[in-house]
Amino acid sequence: MTVNNHTFIGTVGGTFLSIVPNIRSEDIVKTVILATVGAIVIFMISMMLKKLQKKHKK
């Protein structure tokens, strides 16, 4: 099944343009804060797991 690029681009563009007016600045700030906290937590967990792995190998 082939997809017509014009139809796909039109659908994606229309969806994007219908979503953009509904985004508030508070939502963007909240998303940035949550992404930052998530990245920090994942980094800390990976560092802790790396230390545990080194201890376990000794």
N, CA, C and O atoms as a GROMACS GRO file, in nm:
protein
  232
    1MET      N    1   0.084  -0.117   0.000
    1MET     CA    2   0.000   0.000   0.000
    1MET      C    3   0.089   0.124   0.000
    1MET      O    4   0.176   0.139   0.086
    2THR      N    5   0.069   0.211  -0.096
    2THR     CA    6   0.148   0.334  -0.102
    2THR      C    7   0.068   0.448  -0.042
    2THR      O    8  -0.054   0.451  -0.047
    3VAL      N    9   0.142   0.542   0.015
    3VAL     CA   10   0.080   0.658   0.078
    3VAL      C   11   0.109   0.780  -0.008
    3VAL      O   12   0.224   0.804  -0.046
    4ASN      N   13   0.007   0.855  -0.037
    4ASN     CA   14   0.024   0.978  -0.113
    4ASN      C   15   0.088   1.082  -0.021
    4ASN      O   16   0.031   1.115   0.083
    5ASN      N   17   0.205   1.133  -0.058
    5ASN     CA   18   0.277   1.228   0.026
    5ASN      C   19   0.197   1.356   0.050
    5ASN      O   20   0.202   1.412   0.160
    6HIS      N   21   0.123   1.401  -0.049
    6HIS     CA   22   0.045   1.524  -0.032
    6HIS      C   23  -0.065   1.504   0.072
    6HIS      O   24  -0.091   1.594   0.153
    7THR      N   25  -0.128   1.389   0.070
    7THR     CA   26  -0.232   1.360   0.169
    7THR      C   27  -0.172   1.350   0.308
    7THR      O   28  -0.228   1.403   0.404
    8PHE      N   29  -0.060   1.282   0.320
    8PHE     CA   30   0.006   1.267   0.449
    8PHE      C   31   0.050   1.402   0.505
    8PHE      O   32   0.024   1.432   0.621
    9ILE      N   33   0.115   1.482   0.423
    9ILE     CA   34   0.161   1.614   0.467
    9ILE      C   35   0.043   1.703   0.503
    9ILE      O   36   0.050   1.777   0.601
   10GLY      N   37  -0.063   1.696   0.428
   10GLY     CA   38  -0.182   1.774   0.459
   10GLY      C   39  -0.246   1.733   0.590
   10GLY      O   40  -0.290   1.818   0.668
   11THR      N   41  -0.251   1.603   0.615
   11THR     CA   42  -0.309   1.553   0.740
   11THR      C   43  -0.224   1.594   0.860
   11THR      O   44  -0.276   1.642   0.960
   12VAL      N   45  -0.093   1.574   0.848
   12VAL     CA   46  -0.003   1.611   0.958
   12VAL      C   47  -0.006   1.762   0.981
   12VAL      O   48  -0.011   1.807   1.095
   13GLY      N   49  -0.002   1.839   0.874
   13GLY     CA   50  -0.006   1.985   0.887
   13GLY      C   51  -0.136   2.034   0.949
   13GLY      O   52  -0.135   2.122   1.034
   14GLY      N   53  -0.247   1.977   0.907
   14GLY     CA   54  -0.377   2.015   0.964
   14GLY      C   55  -0.388   1.979   1.110
   14GLY      O   56  -0.441   2.057   1.190
   15THR      N   57  -0.338   1.862   1.146
   15THR     CA   58  -0.340   1.821   1.286
   15THR      C   59  -0.254   1.914   1.370
   15THR      O   60  -0.295   1.958   1.478
   16PHE      N   61  -0.135   1.944   1.321
   16PHE     CA   62  -0.044   2.035   1.392
   16PHE      C   63  -0.107   2.172   1.411
   16PHE      O   64  -0.103   2.228   1.520
   17LEU      N   65  -0.166   2.226   1.305
   17LEU     CA   66  -0.225   2.360   1.314
   17LEU      C   67  -0.350   2.363   1.400
   17LEU      O   68  -0.386   2.469   1.453
   18SER      N   69  -0.417   2.251   1.416
   18SER     CA   70  -0.533   2.249   1.505
   18SER      C   71  -0.492   2.233   1.651
   18SER      O   72  -0.569   2.270   1.741
   19ILE      N   73  -0.373   2.180   1.676
   19ILE     CA   74  -0.326   2.161   1.814
   19ILE      C   75  -0.257   2.287   1.866
   19ILE      O   76  -0.273   2.320   1.984
   20VAL      N   77  -0.183   2.356   1.784
   20VAL     CA   78  -0.101   2.470   1.826
   20VAL      C   79  -0.180   2.577   1.902
   20VAL      O   80  -0.132   2.624   2.006
   21PRO      N   81  -0.299   2.619   1.858
   21PRO     CA   82  -0.369   2.724   1.934
   21PRO      C   83  -0.412   2.682   2.074
   21PRO      O   84  -0.440   2.767   2.158
   22ASN      N   85  -0.418   2.551   2.100
   22ASN     CA   86  -0.462   2.503   2.230
   22ASN      C   87  -0.349   2.486   2.330
   22ASN      O   88  -0.375   2.453   2.446
   23ILE      N   89  -0.226   2.508   2.288
   23ILE     CA   90  -0.112   2.493   2.379
   23ILE      C   91  -0.090   2.624   2.453
   23ILE      O   92  -0.076   2.730   2.393
   24ARG      N   93  -0.089   2.613   2.586
   24ARG     CA   94  -0.067   2.732   2.669
   24ARG      C   95   0.078   2.732   2.717
   24ARG      O   96   0.144   2.628   2.721
   25SER      N   97   0.126   2.850   2.754
   25SER     CA   98   0.265   2.861   2.799
   25SER      C   99   0.288   2.782   2.928
   25SER      O  100   0.398   2.733   2.952
   26GLU      N  101   0.184   2.770   3.012
   26GLU     CA  102   0.199   2.692   3.136
   26GLU      C  103   0.226   2.546   3.103
   26GLU      O  104   0.303   2.480   3.173
   27ASP      N  105   0.162   2.496   2.996
   27ASP     CA  106   0.184   2.357   2.956
   27ASP      C  107   0.327   2.336   2.910
   27ASP      O  108   0.387   2.233   2.939
   28ILE      N  109   0.381   2.432   2.840
   28ILE     CA  110   0.519   2.421   2.792
   28ILE      C  111   0.616   2.422   2.909
   28ILE      O  112   0.710   2.343   2.913
   29VAL      N  113   0.593   2.512   3.005
   29VAL     CA  114   0.680   2.520   3.123
   29VAL      C  115   0.672   2.390   3.202
   29VAL      O  116   0.774   2.337   3.245
   30LYS      N  117   0.551   2.339   3.221
   30LYS     CA  118   0.533   2.214   3.295
   30LYS      C  119   0.605   2.099   3.224
   30LYS      O  120   0.668   2.016   3.289
   31THR      N  121   0.596   2.094   3.093
   31THR     CA  122   0.661   1.988   3.016
   31THR      C  123   0.812   1.997   3.029
   31THR      O  124   0.879   1.895   3.046
   32VAL      N  125   0.867   2.118   3.022
   32VAL     CA  126   1.012   2.135   3.035
   32VAL      C  127   1.058   2.093   3.174
   32VAL      O  128   1.161   2.026   3.187
   33ILE      N  129   0.984   2.131   3.277
   33ILE     CA  130   1.021   2.095   3.415
   33ILE      C  131   1.015   1.943   3.434
   33ILE      O  132   1.106   1.884   3.490
   34LEU      N  133   0.906   1.880   3.386
   34LEU     CA  134   0.894   1.736   3.401
   34LEU      C  135   1.002   1.661   3.322
   34LEU      O  136   1.053   1.559   3.370
   35ALA      N  137   1.036   1.709   3.204
   35ALA     CA  138   1.142   1.646   3.125
   35ALA      C  139   1.277   1.659   3.195
   35ALA      O  140   1.356   1.565   3.194
   36THR      N  141   1.303   1.773   3.256
   36THR     CA  142   1.428   1.794   3.328
   36THR      C  143   1.437   1.702   3.449
   36THR      O  144   1.540   1.637   3.471
   37VAL      N  145   1.330   1.696   3.528
   37VAL     CA  146   1.329   1.608   3.645
   37VAL      C  147   1.346   1.462   3.602
   37VAL      O  148   1.421   1.387   3.664
   38GLY      N  149   1.277   1.423   3.496
   38GLY     CA  150   1.289   1.286   3.446
   38GLY      C  151   1.430   1.254   3.402
   38GLY      O  152   1.481   1.145   3.431
   39ALA      N  153   1.495   1.346   3.334
   39ALA     CA  154   1.632   1.323   3.288
   39ALA      C  155   1.728   1.311   3.407
   39ALA      O  156   1.817   1.226   3.406
   40ILE      N  157   1.709   1.394   3.508
   40ILE     CA  158   1.794   1.387   3.627
   40ILE      C  159   1.775   1.255   3.699
   40ILE      O  160   1.873   1.193   3.740
   41VAL      N  161   1.651   1.212   3.715
   41VAL     CA  162   1.623   1.086   3.784
   41VAL      C  163   1.684   0.968   3.708
   41VAL      O  164   1.746   0.881   3.768
   42ILE      N  165   1.666   0.966   3.578
   42ILE     CA  166   1.722   0.857   3.498
   42ILE      C  167   1.874   0.856   3.506
   42ILE      O  168   1.936   0.750   3.515
   43PHE      N  169   1.936   0.973   3.504
   43PHE     CA  170   2.082   0.981   3.515
   43PHE      C  171   2.128   0.928   3.650
   43PHE      O  172   2.224   0.850   3.656
   44MET      N  173   2.061   0.969   3.758
   44MET     CA  174   2.100   0.924   3.891
   44MET      C  175   2.084   0.773   3.905
   44MET      O  176   2.170   0.707   3.963
   45ILE      N  177   1.975   0.718   3.854
   45ILE     CA  178   1.953   0.574   3.863
   45ILE      C  179   2.059   0.499   3.784
   45ILE      O  180   2.110   0.396   3.830
   46SER      N  181   2.093   0.548   3.666
   46SER     CA  182   2.196   0.480   3.586
   46SER      C  183   2.332   0.484   3.657
   46SER      O  184   2.407   0.388   3.650
   47MET      N  185   2.363   0.594   3.723
   47MET     CA  186   2.489   0.603   3.797
   47MET      C  187   2.489   0.505   3.916
   47MET      O  188   2.589   0.439   3.942
   48MET      N  189   2.376   0.497   3.987
   48MET     CA  190   2.367   0.405   4.100
   48MET      C  191   2.379   0.260   4.053
   48MET      O  192   2.446   0.180   4.117
   49LEU      N  193   2.314   0.226   3.942
   49LEU     CA  194   2.323   0.090   3.889
   49LEU      C  195   2.464   0.056   3.844
   49LEU      O  196   2.509  -0.057   3.861
   50LYS      N  197   2.533   0.154   3.787
   50LYS     CA  198   2.671   0.132   3.744
   50LYS      C  199   2.761   0.104   3.866
   50LYS      O  200   2.847   0.017   3.860
   51LYS      N  201   2.740   0.179   3.975
   51LYS     CA  202   2.819   0.156   4.097
   51LYS      C  203   2.788   0.019   4.156
   51LYS      O  204   2.878  -0.052   4.201
   52LEU      N  205   2.659  -0.018   4.157
   52LEU     CA  206   2.621  -0.149   4.210
   52LEU      C  207   2.682  -0.262   4.126
   52LEU      O  208   2.723  -0.364   4.179
   53GLN      N  209   2.686  -0.242   3.997
   53GLN     CA  210   2.742  -0.342   3.908
   53GLN      C  211   2.892  -0.358   3.934
   53GLN      O  212   2.943  -0.470   3.934
   54LYS      N  213   2.963  -0.248   3.955
   54LYS     CA  214   3.106  -0.254   3.983
   54LYS      C  215   3.132  -0.324   4.116
   54LYS      O  216   3.225  -0.404   4.127
   55LYS      N  217   3.048  -0.296   4.219
   55LYS     CA  218   3.063  -0.361   4.349
   55LYS      C  219   3.038  -0.510   4.337
   55LYS      O  220   3.108  -0.591   4.398
   56HIS      N  221   2.938  -0.545   4.258
   56HIS     CA  222   2.899  -0.686   4.244
   56HIS      C  223   3.007  -0.768   4.172
   56HIS      O  224   3.026  -0.886   4.202
   57LYS      N  225   3.079  -0.706   4.078
   57LYS     CA  226   3.182  -0.776   4.002
   57LYS      C  227   3.307  -0.803   4.086
   57LYS      O  228   3.382  -0.896   4.054
   58LYS      N  229   3.332  -0.726   4.191
   58LYS     CA  230   3.453  -0.743   4.272
   58LYS      C  231   3.449  -0.867   4.355
   58LYS      O  232   3.543  -0.895   4.429
   0.00000   0.00000   0.00000
